[in-house]
Amino acid sequence: MTIDISASLFPVVAVALVDPDGRVLVQQRPEGKPMAGLWEFPGGKIEPGETPEAALIRELREELGIDTQVACLAPAAFASEALGQKHLLLLLYICRKWQGIAQPMEGGTLRWVRPLELHNLPMPPADRPLIGLLDTLL
């Protein structure tokens, strides 16, 4: 199978925010959005002209009301998943330092969980392969 990367690749960024106790923040997708009710790593779309890190910093501010810096974002992994006519490329970062207290700015629910607990949460298909890696890294 071949794809036209320029037309169909859908790059997104996500982050595993890790607190001092080694827990990871996940958010539940609110009603009315695609995949409502599933738990996911915070993040979102990379806008034209943005670097992945700039997109993640912007998304964290918009979604959670927290601020971080590029130096605090460690690239960790990626996942690839077909989404209809598009192909999702999810870039996962790990972040242990940020300013502010995470709040669900766009609705939904937040939850701090141990990496092993992620296996028991309903998550989008692109997020699932990243769980084992986080369990090993953290």
N, C-alpha and C positions, 0 to 999 in steps of 0.2 A: 504494500500500500504506500502510495506517495501522497504528500500534501504540499500545497503551495504555502510555504512558511509565511511569506509576507501577508497573505490574505487570511490565513486561518489560525495562526498562532495567537493565543490569548495569554499573555504573561501577567501573572499576579504575584504579589509578595505576601508572606505571612511570617509571624514571629511566635516563637516559644518564649514568652516572658517567664523568667524563672525567679521565684522569690528566694529569700535567704534560707527557707526550709526545704528547698529543692522541688517545690510545687510549680506547676505550669498553669498559666491562665488560659481558659477556653471560654468562648462565648457561644450562646445559643442563638441561632438565626431566628429573628422575629417573624411573627405571622405576616403573611403578605409578600414575603420575599421567597425567591426560589430556595428549595431545600429547607423550608421553615422547620424549626424544631431540632435540627441537627446541630451538634456541637462542632466548633471549628477553632482554629488558631486565628487570632486577630490579624487583619491585613486587608488587602484589596487590590484593585487594578493599578497598573502602572500607566499613568497618563502620558501622552506623546511629549517627548522632550525630557521626561523625568528619568533619573537613574533609579534602579530598584531601591536603593537606600533612601533617597529623597521621598519616593512614593510611600515607603513604610513609615518614615517619620511623620509624613502628612496624615496617613491613615490612622496612626496611633493617636494623633492629636484629635482628629475628627471622631473616631469611634470610641476612644477611651478617655480622652481629656488628659493624656500624659505626654511628656516630652522626653526625647532621648537624642543622642548624637550618633553620627555615622561611626565614630570610634567604639561605640557600645554595641554595635550590631556585628555579630560573628556569623558569616555564611555557614550553614550547616548541611543542607541537603536540597534536593529538588524532587518534584513528582511530576508525572506526565499523565494526562487523562483526557480521553476523547469526550467532547461535550457537543453532541450534535454535529453541526457543520464546522465548529471550531475545535481547537485542540488546546487545552489548558496546560500551561507550564507554570507550576507553583514553585517559587523560590523561598525556601524556609531559612530564617535567621534565628539565632539565639540571642537574647538580650537579658542581662542581669542588672543593668543600671538604667534607671529612668527617674524623672521628677514627676511628682504628683501621685494621686491615688486613682487607680483605674476605676472608671464609672461607665456604665452602659449608655453612652451618649445618644445612640440611635435605636434604643429599645433592646429587647432581648435580656438575657440573664448572663452574668459572669460567674465563673466558678474556678477556684484554685484546686487542682488535683495532682496527685502523684503521677509520674509518667506511666506506671503500671496500671493505674485506674483508667487511662485513656482507652485501653482495650475494651472496656465495658460500656463506653459511651457511643451512641449512634453518631457517626461522623461522615462527612462527604467522602466519596471514594478517593479523591486525590489526597486527603489528609491521612487516611488509614495507613499507607505504607511508611509514613514518617514516624509512627508511634514506636516501633521497635528500635529505630535509630535513637530517638530521644531517651528511651528507657536505658539504652546502652551508654549514651553520652552523659546523662545526668546522674 
